[in-house]
Amino acid sequence: IKRIGVLTSGGDAPGMNAAIRAVARSAMKRGIEVCAIYNGYSGILSEEIKVLNHNDVSSILKQGGTVLGSARFPEFKQPEVRQAAVEILKKHGIEALVVIGGDGSYMGAKLLTELGVNCIGLPGTIDNDIAGTDFTIGFDTALQTIVEAVDKIRDTSSSHRRANVVEVMGRNAGDLAIWAGISSGAEAVFIPEQDLSLPEVLEQLKKAYDSGKRHAIVILAEGCIKNGLVESPEALAKLIEVHSGFETRATILGHIQRGGSPTAFDRVLASRLGAHAVSLIAAGIGGRCVGVQQNRVVDFDIVEALETMKHVPALDLYNLCYEIV
Ligand code: F6P
């Protein structure tokens, strides 16, 4: 194999650059040329393609976001668009592709593999919602950002004797909320995967207030709003105010969670997964997605991952949130 491509797709995540670097460097070590494809799958169609050299990926390891740019590209669902993409890749001599992104990006990788371009999917998303891997690239950094923000919110909440509802990202997954809940010592955590007895939580918060507690942090996964468990962070804050005695505020952390320099954990994870993707491609293998399980790098059939494997949040950790409150 002489030349491969690399692209990032879907929502960006810290550590994507570390993955791009690992793919580029490890391919170059094997004498394989690497083409950067900019702005996700749409960059294939618009031919935003450039051959990378060793120095092009210098110093990107520590940068947040993705130097390749990212985009969601629903048009890629159309067979004629994918066929055109394959022709363009051929024209540029690109024989295989590493796709870094969420499971929407995996679907594109699966379809291109079926058309003869071997693709490998790398899990790049802060949501940690991809089947077949214990951790996705970006999750640890986003978690760190959330915890730093919640620690600050707790300081001011405590000064004013308030409860603060903090909405965190995660799309339909509660992983960020669970891990943030434990590491910030939250008094309550709401996740979309588990229905929670609201009256019980309100009662607990009232007890905390009556016992003289000066602050309460409630972590709300955004998925709870999408699936109707909670109307909004403000509505939940109002309920808490009415029932517990705490004055309340609501904070939506938003896109701050997607930025920033990746943690060492994310850099190492991205580097391991990127290098493994290249080793698969070099062996003529495609249609796989790569992950880490119990600290070992693994890979799976991408069709199997999309159709039969399901990401489940760590419910034991969720229970722990309430056990140590
Ligand atoms: O998938 C990453 C993510 O940040 C989700 O947590 C969130 O629901 C979504 O992307 C936000 O998307 P956008 O950046 O398009 O608003």
Boltz pocket constraint, residues with backbone or C-beta under 6 A from the ligand:
constraints:
  - pocket:
      binder: B
      contacts: [[A, 11], [A, 12], [A, 102], [A, 125], [A, 126], [A, 127], [A, 169], [A, 170], [A, 171], [A, 222], [A, 258]]
      max_distance: 6.0
